[in-house]
């Protein structure tokens, strides 16, 4: 069983809202072999963070960013085909 990651209560909501707001802001990579092309997410586009945070009325501080990065890392692990 994988360890559970806990976020600080006061910051969790902000980071989760920011992550959901960044839903269309992923970097992608394309790989292909033998005529088959596959794409996968590689991480969020951090240059979009200030714009999305401002649009949502969220403060983008150190703790919110750290929590967002935890959510992003877990999301990337969950998206890897097994």
MOPAC internal coordinates of N, CA, C and O (Angstrom, degrees):
PM7 1SCF
backbone

  N    0.0000 0     0.00 0     0.00 0    0    0    0
  C    1.4528 1     0.00 0     0.00 0    1    0    0
  C    1.5274 1   109.01 1     0.00 0    2    1    0
  O    1.2310 1   120.99 1   -44.23 1    3    2    1
  N    1.3176 1   115.71 1   135.77 1    3    2    1
  C    1.4659 1   120.32 1  -179.09 1    5    3    2
  C    1.5260 1   109.97 1   -77.13 1    6    5    3
  O    1.2310 1   120.25 1   -32.46 1    7    6    5
  N    1.3400 1   117.12 1   147.54 1    7    6    5
  C    1.4690 1   119.63 1   178.79 1    9    7    6
  C    1.5318 1   110.73 1   -66.61 1   10    9    7
  O    1.2310 1   121.38 1   -35.47 1   11   10    9
  N    1.3071 1   114.97 1   144.53 1   11   10    9
  C    1.4522 1   121.66 1   178.34 1   13   11   10
  C    1.5196 1   109.55 1   -81.73 1   14   13   11
  O    1.2310 1   120.17 1   -45.57 1   15   14   13
  N    1.3176 1   117.28 1   134.43 1   15   14   13
  C    1.4590 1   121.29 1   177.82 1   17   15   14
  C    1.5135 1   107.92 1   -98.29 1   18   17   15
  O    1.2310 1   120.58 1   -53.09 1   19   18   17
  N    1.3056 1   116.49 1   126.91 1   19   18   17
  C    1.4583 1   120.72 1   179.22 1   21   19   18
  C    1.5218 1   109.93 1  -107.28 1   22   21   19
  O    1.2310 1   121.30 1   -42.20 1   23   22   21
  N    1.3245 1   115.12 1   137.80 1   23   22   21
  C    1.4539 1   121.90 1   177.45 1   25   23   22
  C    1.5154 1   108.42 1  -106.83 1   26   25   23
  O    1.2310 1   120.36 1   -28.28 1   27   26   25
  N    1.3126 1   116.92 1   151.72 1   27   26   25
  C    1.4588 1   121.29 1   176.95 1   29   27   26
  C    1.5297 1   109.02 1   -61.48 1   30   29   27
  O    1.2310 1   120.27 1   -44.79 1   31   30   29
  N    1.3308 1   117.08 1   135.21 1   31   30   29
  C    1.4644 1   121.80 1  -176.57 1   33   31   30
  C    1.5194 1   112.99 1   -54.12 1   34   33   31
  O    1.2310 1   120.04 1   133.92 1   35   34   33
  N    1.3265 1   117.54 1   -46.08 1   35   34   33
  C    1.4575 1   119.30 1  -175.02 1   37   35   34
  C    1.5256 1   113.38 1   -71.08 1   38   37   35
  O    1.2310 1   120.04 1   158.39 1   39   38   37
  N    1.3159 1   117.53 1   -21.61 1   39   38   37
  C    1.4655 1   120.94 1  -178.16 1   41   39   38
  C    1.5210 1   113.43 1  -102.16 1   42   41   39
  O    1.2310 1   120.50 1   160.92 1   43   42   41
  N    1.3177 1   116.65 1   -19.08 1   43   42   41
  C    1.4572 1   120.47 1  -174.22 1   45   43   42
  C    1.5233 1   112.48 1   -56.66 1   46   45   43
  O    1.2310 1   120.70 1   134.34 1   47   46   45
  N    1.3168 1   116.26 1   -45.66 1   47   46   45
  C    1.4568 1   119.14 1  -178.91 1   49   47   46
  C    1.5143 1   112.88 1   -62.32 1   50   49   47
  O    1.2310 1   120.73 1   139.21 1   51   50   49
  N    1.3249 1   116.21 1   -40.79 1   51   50   49
  C    1.4731 1   119.19 1   179.42 1   53   51   50
  C    1.5199 1   111.02 1   -64.46 1   54   53   51
  O    1.2310 1   120.38 1   134.04 1   55   54   53
  N    1.3190 1   116.89 1   -45.96 1   55   54   53
  C    1.4607 1   120.31 1  -178.51 1   57   55   54
  C    1.5257 1   110.88 1   -65.11 1   58   57   55
  O    1.2310 1   120.22 1   139.28 1   59   58   57
  N    1.3215 1   117.19 1   -40.72 1   59   58   57
  C    1.4652 1   120.73 1   179.01 1   61   59   58
  C    1.5229 1   110.68 1   -65.40 1   62   61   59
  O    1.2310 1   120.18 1   137.10 1   63   62   61
  N    1.3348 1   117.25 1   -42.90 1   63   62   61
  C    1.4709 1   120.44 1   177.69 1   65   63   62
  C    1.5186 1   110.83 1   -63.18 1   66   65   63
  O    1.2310 1   120.59 1   139.50 1   67   66   65
  N    1.3322 1   116.48 1   -40.50 1   67   66   65
  C    1.4622 1   120.47 1   179.11 1   69   67   66
  C    1.5235 1   110.46 1   -65.93 1   70   69   67
  O    1.2310 1   120.25 1   137.45 1   71   70   69
  N    1.3332 1   117.13 1   -42.55 1   71   70   69
  C    1.4640 1   120.80 1   178.53 1   73   71   70
  C    1.5249 1   110.47 1   -60.19 1   74   73   71
  O    1.2310 1   120.20 1   134.79 1   75   74   73
  N    1.3125 1   117.22 1   -45.21 1   75   74   73
  C    1.4613 1   120.43 1   178.38 1   77   75   74
  C    1.5277 1   110.89 1   -64.64 1   78   77   75
  O    1.2310 1   120.41 1   142.69 1   79   78   77
  N    1.3264 1   116.82 1   -37.31 1   79   78   77
  C    1.4634 1   120.87 1   177.43 1   81   79   78
  C    1.5241 1   112.82 1   -66.31 1   82   81   79
  O    1.2310 1   120.62 1   155.11 1   83   82   81
  N    1.3191 1   116.42 1   -24.89 1   83   82   81
  C    1.4687 1   121.78 1  -179.91 1   85   83   82
  C    1.5321 1   112.42 1   -89.03 1   86   85   83
  O    1.2310 1   120.17 1  -168.34 1   87   86   85
  N    1.3147 1   117.28 1    11.66 1   87   86   85
  C    1.4663 1   121.94 1  -173.82 1   89   87   86
  C    1.5300 1   114.04 1   -52.46 1   90   89   87
  O    1.2310 1   119.89 1   148.13 1   91   90   89
  N    1.3153 1   117.82 1   -31.87 1   91   90   89
  C    1.4709 1   120.34 1  -178.51 1   93   91   90
  C    1.5332 1   111.90 1   -99.31 1   94   93   91
  O    1.2310 1   120.28 1  -170.83 1   95   94   93
  N    1.3151 1   117.07 1     9.17 1   95   94   93
  C    1.4673 1   120.72 1  -173.60 1   97   95   94
  C    1.5275 1   112.69 1  -112.25 1   98   97   95
  O    1.2310 1   120.28 1  -128.05 1   99   98   97
  N    1.3179 1   117.07 1    51.95 1   99   98   97
  C    1.4591 1   121.88 1   179.62 1  101   99   98
  C    1.5249 1   110.99 1  -102.77 1  102  101   99
  O    1.2310 1   120.89 1   -35.53 1  103  102  101
  N    1.3238 1   115.90 1   144.47 1  103  102  101
  C    1.4625 1   121.58 1   166.97 1  105  103  102
  C    1.5227 1   106.79 1   -83.51 1  106  105  103
  O    1.2310 1   121.03 1   -36.27 1  107  106  105
  N    1.3257 1   115.64 1   143.73 1  107  106  105
  C    1.4614 1   121.44 1  -179.00 1  109  107  106
  C    1.5256 1   109.60 1  -126.03 1  110  109  107
  O    1.2310 1   121.09 1   -25.49 1  111  110  109
  N    1.3118 1   115.51 1   154.51 1  111  110  109
  C    1.4546 1   121.15 1   171.85 1  113  111  110
  C    1.5230 1   107.75 1  -126.15 1  114  113  111
  O    1.2310 1   120.93 1   -32.44 1  115  114  113
  N    1.3107 1   115.83 1   147.56 1  115  114  113
  C    1.4602 1   121.40 1   178.25 1  117  115  114
  C    1.5154 1   108.72 1  -115.96 1  118  117  115
  O    1.2310 1   120.88 1   -44.71 1  119  118  117
  N    1.3068 1   115.93 1   135.29 1  119  118  117
  C    1.4540 1   121.16 1   176.90 1  121  119  118
  C    1.5204 1   107.65 1  -130.65 1  122  121  119
  O    1.2310 1   121.00 1   -35.20 1  123  122  121
  N    1.2950 1   115.68 1   144.80 1  123  122  121
  C    1.4516 1   117.89 1   179.56 1  125  123  122
  C    1.5128 1   112.46 1  -149.06 1  126  125  123
  O    1.2310 1   121.63 1   -31.95 1  127  126  125
  N    1.3098 1   114.48 1   148.05 1  127  126  125
  C    1.4590 1   121.64 1   175.93 1  129  127  126
  C    1.5216 1   107.51 1  -157.58 1  130  129  127
  O    1.2310 1   120.84 1   -39.30 1  131  130  129
  N    1.2984 1   115.99 1   140.70 1  131  130  129
  C    1.4708 1   122.51 1   177.32 1  133  131  130
  C    1.5217 1   111.93 1    53.02 1  134  133  131
  O    1.2310 1   120.42 1  -141.46 1  135  134  133
  N    1.3228 1   116.81 1    38.54 1  135  134  133
  C    1.4453 1   121.38 1   176.61 1  137  135  134
  C    1.5209 1   115.69 1    80.36 1  138  137  135
  O    1.2310 1   120.49 1  -178.90 1  139  138  137
  N    1.3276 1   116.66 1     1.10 1  139  138  137
  C    1.4687 1   120.28 1   179.23 1  141  139  138
  C    1.5238 1   108.60 1  -104.30 1  142  141  139
  O    1.2310 1   120.73 1   -53.44 1  143  142  141
  N    1.3088 1   116.22 1   126.56 1  143  142  141
  C    1.4618 1   120.77 1   179.86 1  145  143  142
  C    1.5217 1   108.50 1  -112.46 1  146  145  143
  O    1.2310 1   121.21 1   -49.45 1  147  146  145
  N    1.3130 1   115.29 1   130.55 1  147  146  145
  C    1.4616 1   121.12 1   177.50 1  149  147  146
  C    1.5220 1   108.36 1  -124.74 1  150  149  147
  O    1.2310 1   120.90 1   -34.85 1  151  150  149
  N    1.3256 1   115.89 1   145.15 1  151  150  149
  C    1.4545 1   120.01 1   176.99 1  153  151  150
  C    1.5178 1   108.94 1  -122.83 1  154  153  151
  O    1.2310 1   121.34 1   -27.86 1  155  154  153
  N    1.3209 1   115.04 1   152.14 1  155  154  153
  C    1.4615 1   119.25 1   176.86 1  157  155  154
  C    1.5240 1   109.18 1  -149.77 1  158  157  155
  O    1.2310 1   121.70 1   -26.59 1  159  158  157
  N    1.3193 1   114.35 1   153.41 1  159  158  157
  C    1.4615 1   120.40 1   178.24 1  161  159  158
  C    1.5213 1   109.03 1   -76.31 1  162  161  159
  O    1.2310 1   121.19 1   -36.15 1  163  162  161
  N    1.3276 1   115.32 1   143.85 1  163  162  161
  C    1.4638 1   119.51 1   179.58 1  165  163  162
  C    1.5205 1   112.70 1  -117.82 1  166  165  163
  O    1.2310 1   119.74 1   169.92 1  167  166  165
  N    1.3217 1   118.10 1   -10.08 1  167  166  165
  C    1.4580 1   121.63 1   179.93 1  169  167  166
  C    1.5115 1   110.40 1   150.31 1  170  169  167
  O    1.2310 1   121.52 1   -12.41 1  171  170  169
  N    1.3123 1   114.70 1   167.59 1  171  170  169
  C    1.4604 1   120.14 1  -179.41 1  173  171  170
  C    1.5264 1   111.84 1   -75.75 1  174  173  171
  O    1.2310 1   120.67 1   -25.49 1  175  174  173
  N    1.3075 1   116.32 1   154.51 1  175  174  173
  C    1.4660 1   122.67 1   175.52 1  177  175  174
  C    1.5245 1   107.48 1   -85.99 1  178  177  175
  O    1.2310 1   121.24 1   -83.46 1  179  178  177
  N    1.3194 1   115.23 1    96.54 1  179  178  177
  C    1.4612 1   120.95 1  -173.90 1  181  179  178
  C    1.5322 1   113.37 1   -65.23 1  182  181  179
  O    1.2310 1   119.68 1   159.22 1  183  182  181
  N    1.3037 1   118.21 1   -20.78 1  183  182  181
  C    1.4577 1   119.53 1   177.49 1  185  183  182
  C    1.5292 1   111.14 1   -67.98 1  186  185  183
  O    1.2310 1   120.08 1   160.67 1  187  186  185
  N    1.3247 1   117.44 1   -19.33 1  187  186  185
  C    1.4643 1   121.21 1   178.61 1  189  187  186
  C    1.5300 1   112.78 1   -86.62 1  190  189  187
  O    1.2310 1   119.93 1   166.15 1  191  190  189
  N    1.3178 1   117.74 1   -13.85 1  191  190  189
  C    1.4695 1   120.80 1  -176.78 1  193  191  190
  C    1.5244 1   114.45 1   -54.00 1  194  193  191
  O    1.2310 1   119.03 1   129.38 1  195  194  193
  N    1.3328 1   119.45 1   -50.62 1  195  194  193
  C    1.4762 1   118.13 1  -178.45 1  197  195  194
  C    1.5240 1   113.22 1   -60.91 1  198  197  195
  O    1.2310 1   120.28 1   143.54 1  199  198  197
  N    1.3152 1   117.08 1   -36.46 1  199  198  197
  C    1.4639 1   121.30 1  -179.16 1  201  199  198
  C    1.5273 1   109.99 1   -67.98 1  202  201  199
  O    1.2310 1   120.58 1   132.89 1  203  202  201
  N    1.3234 1   116.50 1   -47.11 1  203  202  201
  C    1.4652 1   120.91 1  -178.77 1  205  203  202
  C    1.5274 1   110.27 1   -66.85 1  206  205  203
  O    1.2310 1   120.19 1   135.70 1  207  206  205
  N    1.3358 1   117.24 1   -44.30 1  207  206  205
  C    1.4709 1   120.48 1   179.36 1  209  207  206
  C    1.5246 1   110.46 1   -59.49 1  210  209  207
  O    1.2310 1   120.03 1   135.91 1  211  210  209
  N    1.3238 1   117.54 1   -44.09 1  211  210  209
  C    1.4651 1   121.08 1  -179.99 1  213  211  210
  C    1.5280 1   110.93 1   -64.37 1  214  213  211
  O    1.2310 1   120.29 1   139.00 1  215  214  213
  N    1.3255 1   117.05 1   -41.00 1  215  214  213
  C    1.4607 1   120.51 1   179.72 1  217  215  214
  C    1.5237 1   111.79 1   -63.98 1  218  217  215
  O    1.2310 1   120.84 1   148.84 1  219  218  217
  N    1.3289 1   116.00 1   -31.16 1  219  218  217
  C    1.4632 1   121.00 1   179.08 1  221  219  218
  C    1.5251 1   112.38 1   -89.63 1  222  221  219
  O    1.2310 1   120.25 1   175.45 1  223  222  221
  N    1.3247 1   117.12 1    -4.55 1  223  222  221
  C    1.4594 1   120.95 1  -178.52 1  225  223  222
  C    1.5169 1   113.11 1    70.95 1  226  225  223
  O    1.2310 1   120.60 1  -148.39 1  227  226  225
  N    1.3320 1   116.46 1    31.61 1  227  226  225
  C    1.4640 1   121.88 1  -177.75 1  229  227  226
  C    1.5284 1   111.37 1  -105.81 1  230  229  227
  O    1.2310 1   120.77 1   -39.14 1  231  230  229
  N    1.3196 1   116.14 1   140.86 1  231  230  229
  C    1.4635 1   120.99 1   173.31 1  233  231  230
  C    1.5177 1   108.23 1   -78.16 1  234  233  231
  O    1.2310 1   120.60 1   -49.07 1  235  234  233
  N    1.3119 1   116.47 1   130.93 1  235  234  233
  C    1.4607 1   121.20 1   179.10 1  237  235  234
  C    1.5235 1   107.73 1  -101.32 1  238  237  235
  O    1.2310 1   120.89 1   -93.63 1  239  238  237
  N    1.3413 1   115.90 1    86.37 1  239  238  237
  C    1.4545 1   120.60 1  -179.67 1  241  239  238
  C    1.5301 1   110.31 1  -106.48 1  242  241  239
  O    1.2310 1   120.96 1    -0.78 1  243  242  241
  N    1.3113 1   115.76 1   179.22 1  243  242  241
  C    1.4674 1   122.09 1  -176.09 1  245  243  242
  C    1.5326 1   112.03 1   -57.83 1  246  245  243
  O    1.2310 1   120.22 1   135.47 1  247  246  245
  N    1.3327 1   117.19 1   -44.53 1  247  246  245
  C    1.4674 1   120.58 1  -177.18 1  249  247  246
  C    1.5263 1   111.59 1   -68.84 1  250  249  247
  O    1.2310 1   120.44 1   139.22 1  251  250  249
  N    1.3262 1   116.77 1   -40.78 1  251  250  249
  C    1.4613 1   119.42 1   178.43 1  253  251  250
  C    1.5195 1   110.65 1   -63.55 1  254  253  251
  O    1.2310 1   120.28 1   138.98 1  255  254  253
  N    1.3167 1   117.08 1   -41.02 1  255  254  253
  C    1.4587 1   120.82 1   177.79 1  257  255  254
  C    1.5230 1   110.88 1   -63.86 1  258  257  255
  O    1.2310 1   119.97 1   136.02 1  259  258  257
  N    1.3240 1   117.67 1   -43.98 1  259  258  257
  C    1.4671 1   120.93 1   179.18 1  261  259  258
  C    1.5271 1   110.62 1   -61.48 1  262  261  259
  O    1.2310 1   120.35 1   137.17 1  263  262  261
  N    1.3309 1   116.94 1   -42.83 1  263  262  261
  C    1.4608 1   120.50 1   178.79 1  265  263  262
  C    1.5237 1   110.87 1   -66.20 1  266  265  263
  O    1.2310 1   120.33 1   138.98 1  267  266  265
  N    1.3251 1   116.98 1   -41.02 1  267  266  265
  C    1.4620 1   120.99 1   177.18 1  269  267  266
  C    1.5260 1   110.58 1   -59.84 1  270  269  267
  O    1.2310 1   120.24 1   138.79 1  271  270  269
  N    1.3253 1   117.15 1   -41.21 1  271  270  269
  C    1.4606 1   120.57 1  -179.64 1  273  271  270
  C    1.5262 1   111.49 1   -65.76 1  274  273  271
  O    1.2310 1   119.85 1   145.74 1  275  274  273
  N    1.3309 1   117.90 1   -34.26 1  275  274  273
  C    1.4650 1   120.51 1   174.93 1  277  275  274
  C    1.5246 1   110.66 1   -65.20 1  278  277  275
  O    1.2310 1   120.72 1   135.71 1  279  278  277
  N    1.3202 1   116.22 1   -44.29 1  279  278  277
  C    1.4640 1   120.27 1   178.64 1  281  279  278
  C    1.5264 1   109.96 1   -62.98 1  282  281  279
  O    1.2310 1   120.43 1   136.16 1  283  282  281
  N    1.3168 1   116.79 1   -43.84 1  283  282  281
  C    1.4721 1   121.54 1   179.58 1  285  283  282
  C    1.5267 1   110.73 1   -60.41 1  286  285  283
  O    1.2310 1   120.03 1   133.92 1  287  286  285
  N    1.3191 1   117.54 1   -46.08 1  287  286  285
  C    1.4622 1   121.66 1  -178.76 1  289  287  286
  C    1.5329 1   110.65 1   -61.69 1  290  289  287
  O    1.2310 1   120.34 1   136.56 1  291  290  289
  N    1.3177 1   116.95 1   -43.44 1  291  290  289
  C    1.4635 1   120.47 1   179.07 1  293  291  290
  C    1.5283 1   110.59 1   -66.96 1  294  293  291
  O    1.2310 1   120.16 1   141.63 1  295  294  293
  N    1.3179 1   117.30 1   -38.37 1  295  294  293
  C    1.4715 1   120.80 1   178.42 1  297  295  294
  C    1.5274 1   110.57 1   -63.53 1  298  297  295
  O    1.2310 1   120.82 1   137.39 1  299  298  297
  N    1.3290 1   116.04 1   -42.61 1  299  298  297
  C    1.4745 1   119.36 1   179.26 1  301  299  298
  C    1.5267 1   110.70 1   -63.15 1  302  301  299
  O    1.2310 1   120.18 1   139.31 1  303  302  301
  N    1.3149 1   117.26 1   -40.69 1  303  302  301
  C    1.4763 1   120.11 1   177.23 1  305  303  302
  C    1.5180 1   110.83 1   -62.95 1  306  305  303
  O    1.2310 1   120.46 1   140.43 1  307  306  305
  N    1.3198 1   116.72 1   -39.57 1  307  306  305
  C    1.4567 1   120.55 1  -178.78 1  309  307  306
  C    1.5348 1   111.78 1   -69.81 1  310  309  307
  O    1.2310 1   119.91 1   154.77 1  311  310  309
  N    1.3266 1   117.78 1   -25.23 1  311  310  309
  C    1.4601 1   121.85 1  -177.60 1  313  311  310
  C    1.5266 1   113.16 1   -86.09 1  314  313  311
  O    1.2310 1   119.99 1   170.16 1  315  314  313
  N    1.3255 1   117.62 1    -9.84 1  315  314  313
  C    1.4624 1   120.68 1  -178.60 1  317  315  314
  C    1.5256 1   108.94 1   -73.88 1  318  317  315
  O    1.2310 1   120.31 1   -55.71 1  319  318  317
  N    1.3361 1   117.02 1   124.29 1  319  318  317
  C    1.4709 1   118.57 1   178.20 1  321  319  318
  C    1.5258 1   110.54 1   -64.15 1  322  321  319
  O    1.2310 1   120.73 1   -42.35 1  323  322  321
  N    1.3097 1   116.21 1   137.65 1  323  322  321
  C    1.4809 1   120.46 1  -179.53 1  325  323  322
  C    1.4979 1   110.47 1  -116.92 1  326  325  323
  O    1.2310 1   120.10 1   180.00 1  327  326  325

